[in-house]
Amino acid sequence: MAMPKKIDGRKPTTQGLMAMALYLQANQQITPQVQQFLDEALAQDPKEVSALSLLAAEAFKNARLFHRT
């Protein structure tokens, strides 16, 4: 699925939700498209809930992988 390189005129909430949808679609991987939506959402609103939730889920996932024995 090709996405535009620059998304103009979008609200941070929409960008955060798009990041979350693409993240889930990519089997919980932060792809370049997901990163783009995250960056743009958080640049406009550093407290955007969906974007921060996605980053928290990713950090939790990575911490669990790091601590497996």
C-alpha positions in Angstrom: 0.0 0.0 0.0 1.6 3.2 -1.1 1.2 6.2 1.2 2.0 9.8 0.5 5.4 11.0 1.6 4.0 14.1 3.3 0.5 14.3 4.9 -0.7 17.9 5.1 -3.7 19.2 6.9 -4.3 16.2 9.2 -5.1 16.5 12.8 -2.7 14.9 15.3 -5.5 12.5 16.5 -6.0 11.2 12.9 -2.3 10.8 12.4 -2.0 8.9 15.7 -4.8 6.6 14.8 -3.3 6.0 11.3 0.0 5.1 13.0 -1.7 2.6 15.2 -3.7 1.0 12.4 -0.6 0.7 10.2 1.4 -0.7 13.2 -1.2 -3.4 13.8 -1.5 -4.1 10.1 2.3 -4.6 10.0 2.2 -7.2 12.8 3.3 -4.7 15.4 6.3 -3.4 13.6 7.2 0.3 13.3 7.6 0.7 9.6 8.7 3.9 7.9 5.1 4.8 7.3 4.2 4.2 10.9 7.2 6.3 12.0 6.1 9.2 9.7 2.6 9.3 11.2 4.1 9.1 14.7 6.5 11.9 14.0 3.9 14.2 12.5 1.3 13.5 15.2 3.8 14.1 18.0 5.3 17.2 16.4 1.8 18.8 16.4 0.7 17.4 19.8 3.4 15.9 22.1 0.6 14.4 24.2 -1.3 12.7 21.4 -2.8 9.6 23.1 -2.8 7.1 20.3 0.8 7.8 19.3 2.0 7.6 22.9 0.1 4.4 23.4 1.7 2.9 20.4 5.2 3.9 21.6 4.4 2.5 25.0 3.2 -0.8 23.5 6.4 -1.0 21.4 8.6 -0.3 24.5 6.7 -3.0 26.5 7.1 -5.5 23.7 10.8 -4.8 23.4 11.4 -4.9 27.1 9.7 -8.3 27.3 11.9 -9.6 24.4 15.0 -8.2 26.1 14.2 -9.9 29.5 13.3 -13.3 28.2 15.5 -16.1 29.5 
